Amino acid sequence: MNRNRILLLVFGILLLVFLWNYFFSSNESRNFKETLVAVDTTQITRITLTPRESNGESFDITKTGSTWEVSDATVKDEADIGVVRGMLSSIVKITPKRLVA
């Protein structure tokens, strides 16, 4: 066999191995935890957020009794419960996709 046929054969074998691993390998053998954070959302009473555009100024979402209030240094108002519940459920659903070392 000449050199080009050998290289083509090696390339074909490597391509088949790659495609086999890509389509038929299972992701069940991960070496890191599936759950990053275990949060009991009923125990959360305060959330502090610092937007990038705010130059370090933050605002708080605080639970008072059964209602949530949003406040910063000057303003205090009732928060939308749907938005707060959505935020808390998003935190619970965070899962890792890859391990970076």
N, C-alpha and C positions, 0 to 999 in steps of 0.2 A: 504494500500500500504506500502511496506517496504521502507526503507531509500534509497536504491540504485535506485529504480524506480523513487522516487521523485527527486533525484539528476539528473538522466538521463533526466527526463521531463523538469526540469529547464534548464539544459544545452541545450537541443534541442530547447526550446523556445528562449533562448539567441542567439543561432546560427542562427535561422531563422530571428530574428530581425537584427542581424549584416549583414547577407547576403542581406536582403531587403534594408537596408540603403546603403550598398556598391554598389549594382547594380542599384537601382531605385531612389536614391536620386539625386536631381539636384544640380549643383554647382552654380546656379544663385544667391543664397542668401549669398553672401560674405559680410563680414563686413569691408572690406578695399577697397581702390581704385584699379581699374583695370589698370589704367595708372600711372606709377611711374614718368615719365618725359615727358613733352610736349616740344619738341624741333623743332625749325624751322631751318632745316639744311642749308638753304640759308644764314642765319645770322652767321654761324660759320666760323671764319677766322683763328683759331689756335687750335691745339690739342697738348697737352703735355703728353707724355707717359714716365713712369718710369718702366722699366722691373725689375723683382725681382733679376735677376742675375747681374744687373749693379751696385750694391752697392750704390744706391741712385742717380746715374747719369741718367739724363733724356734726351730725344730728342724731338724736336718740329716738327710738320707738320703744315706749314703756308701757307695760301692762299695769293698769290700775283697776283692780277688781276684775270685771269681765270685759272691760273695754281697753282698747289700745290707743295711746296718744303719741303723736309725733311732735317733737320740739327741737328747736335749736336755741341759740343764745337769746333770741328776741321773740320768737313766735312759738305758741303752743296750740295744737288743734287735735281733734279726734282723727285717728287713722282709719283708713278703709280696711275692715276686717278681712275682706277677700284678698287684698294685696299682702297683708301680713301672713295669712294662712298659706298663700302661694309661695311666699319667701321661705317660710319654715319647711314646707314640703320639698322645696328645691334643695335645701340644705341636707335633708334626710336622704335624698336620692343621689347625692354625689358619690360616684364610683370611679375608681382608678381605671385607666385604659392601658397604660404602659408604665414600666419601671425605668426610671432614668438614673443612671449611675455616673 
